[in-house]
């Protein structure tokens, strides 16, 4: 909307800098930068202008520059209309801007520097020298609506009470603060306006009416495209997801707003400036189609719902009750449901297209083909371990309750076209490149910076360590590590192609305590899974004990699939009473199969030795060999069926403790 020719408004921004104050004590010399904002209203019946032409003042020359025109001594010849569209390929080609583009820009509430035409150039610079606490520690402060300058920032700089618990004096070039912002005003039979009156709300399919009408001081706050929300439920909570898409097992998803909302397109003003009705572009539920409901016209809050549930007033997100504690319909004017601390957009556009009001230069002739969001932290001090750089810190604070399961600290979304999600490089060798710490400081997952494995035996590279406390005592700390060891000396010529020169270990260990660096080979070595164990190229081994690099291997599978069982390895098969039923072990050149004290011994020549053998029958392909033994008497202890021999007789136990014998003869 353009102003009349006999009225123009010039908003001039003066930035007063470098007010230098020299105090008596020269040690306290400081420069203060004080921004001062002046609004200058100037009337000229013969000039043409627009209400958003912003002029930049140069105090020294008394010369004001706005758009691509120059003005001297508060007089000017022409100001370009805002409803002209400039084309890059033909600077003389202007035409009217479509009205829908103008309606999307809140000119009445906008302060704009440059950009009205493609050739407009206005540079804005802010500088200052912080010196104290609170806002005196901030050069540029940005506060969104419900937060104002009196509410301060999160920058901590003094006084002494803060210094007692915090190790720095902070200063910020820019401090940005976003807080939960109330609506501009609420119309309801439950809400009193400043004059003590309430305003009943009656909804229609295209807006709402008010009785009595909204007072002029509220009416003046209404804007086209203003968001409004009701407390009329448009869909029951049961229609919303009960879990998070990324964690289907979760039970605490975000609580979606289920009330009717809309955007103001117009209103009806009475002769006294009050407003008795508003017009909206139809009522909807936030994320209505995302919940599976089709767009619908003609629905009336308080009468209709998307899921055919019984209409009711919300008391979860709001609670508008009258003096009788009865919920009343309400409309909240000027609302938002999500606050951005900052929103940055870098858009790569195709190499064509003319300019418009939002993009005065268009894209013709553009060579931009790369977007980057870079923040540089530089350290020019050559002294080691004296300075600190911290790239980004995201802190969740406050005294509120637990957040919904779809809350997060950092999310990366690649749009299905980004080939790499997160890349970290150039961190010091053998130092953490990514660390996740639990609520107990001992519990952590640490990924270390990749590095080249050295050529000397015992050189190692630690890739990842997961460390945790086995008990509440600090001396009971354990970890699981991914480590690569150099097992052979690779410094000699020609040794570089030895595949078995290094092994990779997934190892468990008990650390000494949390004060020890987990990257070092300390503590007691536990179980390990070893890839390419020494002597078995491309094999895999299971080991325990020993040292971190050279554990005791119990089982090795080589690259051909052969299984090797090492010496002195015992396999225990326990029954329900936790007693050994069978032990199988290799000892003194014998493979031993034991049940309790009863064992069968197999030597390397294939011989078998046992206290006794029980079988239905035994077939010996050559000889059956036994140790010659003579019972002490015919009533010596025995079991039926037992037999033995000596040089003269063959003895058989025919019943318990009763032997008979047969004489042996030569032939």
Buried (B, 14 or more C-beta within 10 A) or exposed (E): EBBEEEEBBBBBBBBEBEEEEEEEEEEEEEBEBEEEEEEBEEEBEEBBBBBBBBBBBEEEEEEBBBBBBEBEEEEBEEBBBBBBBBBBEEEEEBEEBEEEEBEEBEBEEEEBBBBBBBEBEBEEEEEBEBEEBBBBBBBEBBBBEBBEEEEBBEBBBBEEEBBEEEEEBBBBEEBBBBEEBEBBBBBBBBBEBEEEEBBBBBBBBBBBBBEEBBBBEBBEBBBBEBBBBBBBBBBBEEBBBEBBEEEEEBEBBEEBBBBBBBEBBBBEBEEEEBBBBBBBEBBBBBEBEEBEBEEEEEBBBBEBBBBEBEBEBBEEBBEBBEEEEEBBBBBBBBBEEEEEEEEEEEEEEEEEEBBBBEBBBBBEEBEEEEEEEEEEEEEEEEEEEEEEEEEEEEEEEEEEEEEEBBEEEEEEEEEEEEEEEEEEEEBEEBEBBEEEEEEEEBBBBBBBBEBEBBBEBEBBBBBBBBBBBEEEEEEBBBBBBBBBBBBBEBEEEEEEEBEBBBBBBBBBBBBBBBEEEBBEBBBEBBBBBBBBBBEBEEBBBBBBEEEBBBBBBBEBBBEEEEEEBBEEEEEEEEEEEEEEEEBBBBEEEBBBBBEEEEBBBBEEEEEEBEEEEEEEEEEEEEEEEEEEEBBEEEEEEBEEEBEBBEEEBEBBBEEEBEBEBEEEEEE
